[in-house]
Amino acid sequence: MEQVGVSPHAHQAKTNHYYQNEQNAILSDKKDGVFLCILEKSPNLEDKILAHESVLLAGDVLKSLDRVDRTFLQLACFFENPDKEHFDLNSLYKQLDDDWLEWALELITLYFREDTYLIKKPSFSIIKENDSNYLNQSQLAHYLTEQGLKYDRAKVKNYYDRGIVPDADVISAHTKYWRKETVQAYCEKKKGS
């Protein structure tokens, strides 16, 4: 039955507005950790994730995506609800290569390390060339200087040897690396003192 005084277009616009608000509420609950990383790199998946939550639409959504987006959609759904959704590592082997495969493996590591806390004391790290998540001694000095603290490479080494700069998170081939979070915490501590 049509409401008196409300045009079908106005009713449809109201329905669309309600649906959009529901979508935004669902996504705002999900936008954390690894899930957000996937949406930042593939923003076109945002509406597909909502459609995937409907059992009736899930198959159609997956068919509409290319192999890379399909794999990351399935991975994102697993990250959001691992008790209900399953992810087959074989899809990484068959569907991804090169940078996409590396990124998927990094996301899986990040998920288990930071979103689930199942890895309580990480002892394994992947550091790539030009990795913005880790800073070497020179990069640490540069970052601290950019933040208003006057550090050079020699000062970082001296302070490290004296136990003032935090222990390196990773040492590989005698090169020390600090996680970005470690550096930021140290910087805040120094600015506060």
N, C-alpha and C positions, 0 to 999 in steps of 0.2 A: 504494500500500500504506500502510495506516494504522499509525503507530507505536504500540507497546504502551505503555500508561500515560500517553499524552498525548491529552487530549480534543481534538476538532476545534476547540472554542472557544479552547483554550490555543494550539493551533497557529496559528489565525487571528490571535490577539492578538500572537503572536511575529512573524508575517509582517507585520502592520500596523506593529509597532514598528520592524522592520528597514526597511520602506519609508519610514516617517517619518524615520528617521535618514539614509537615503540622500537624501531630499528636502532635509533641513536642510543636509547637506554640499554639495549642488549649489547651493543658494541662498546659503550663506555664501561660496562662491567668487564669486558674482555681485554681492553686495551692496556695490557701490561706485559712486561718481559718480552719473551720471544714472539708472542703473537703480534705485538706492535712492530717488531723488526720486520716481520713478513709483510704487514700492511704498508709499512714505509717503502719497501722495495717494490711491492706489487699492489698499489692502491686499488686497482680494478677488481681485486678479490674481495673487497669489503662487502659489496652487495651479494656476491656469490656465497659468502660464508653464511649470511642470513638465510638465503634460499636453501643452502645445504642442510640447515637445521630442520627443514621440512622434509620428512621422509618421501613425500610425493614428488618433490622437486629435485632431490639429491641426484638422481640418475641423470636427469636432463642437464643439471648444472655441470656435472663432471664431463658429459659429452661435449658441452659447448666450449671447453677450455683446451688450450694446447697442452702438450705433455708436461712442460715445466710448470705452468700455472696449476694444472691438475694435481701434480705431485705436491706442490706447496700448499694448496688448499687442503689436501688430505692430511698433510703434516700439521697445519694450523688447527684443524679440527681435532686431531689427536692431542695436541698441546692443551687445547681448551677443555677437553673432556676425555682423559685417557681411560677412564673406567667404561665408557660407552663406545668411543671410537677406537679403531685399531689402525695401525700404520705398518705396512709391510716394507721392510728395508730393501726387499727385492725391487721395489719401484725406484729407489735411488739408483740401483745398479742398472736398471733397464731404461730409465727415463732421463737421467741427468748425466752431465759430464762436465769436465773442467771446472770453471768458476762456480757454476750452479751446484755441482756436487760438493765442492769445498764448503760453500756457504751453508748447504743443508746440514753437513756434518758439524759445522760450527754452531748452528742453531740447536742441534740435538744436544751437544755438549753444554751450551749455555742453558738450555731448558733444565737438564738434570742437575746442573750446578746451582742455578740461581732461582728457578721457579719452583722446583720440587724440594730442593735442599737434600736430595738423596746422596749427593756427593758432599759430605760435610767438610772434609779437608782435602781440597784438590791437590793432587801431586803431579798432574799432567797438564801442560799448556801447549797451545799451538800458537807460535809467533811467526807471522809472515812478514816479509819485507814490506815496509811502509804500513805496518799494523798500527792503527791509531789507538788501540786498546792498551798497548804497552809502550813504555818510554825507556830508552837507554839513558846512560849518564848525561850525555850532551843534550838530549831532548828534555830530560828532567830539569837541567839547569835553565834551558831556554823557557820552558813552561813556567817555572817559578819566577823568572825575571819578568815574563809577560804579566804575571799576576801581581807585580809590584814588589817582589822580593828579589834582592840583588844577589843572584847566584851565577857562578860560572862553573865550568867543568871541574876545575881544581878545588873549588869550595865544596862542591857536591862530594868529591872523592874524600877530601879532608873530613867533612862532617860524617860521611858514611863510616870511615875508619874509626871515628870517635864515638860512633853509636848515636849520633844526633839525627841523621837522615834514617828513615825506616829501612829495615832489611829489604833487600831486593826480593821480589816475588818469584822471580825466575833467574837462574844463572845458567847460561848456555855458552859453552866454549869460552869461558872466563869473562863473558860479557853479562853485566847485570841489567835486569829489566824490572821495571815497576809497573804494576797495573795502574791504569788511569785513576781508579777509585782510591788506591793507596796514595797516589800523588795529591789528589784533590783533598783527601783527609789531612795529609801533612800540611798542605798549603793553608787550609782553614785553621789548623792548630797554630801555625806560625803567625798568621795574621791576627789571631785572637790573643796572642801573648805579648 
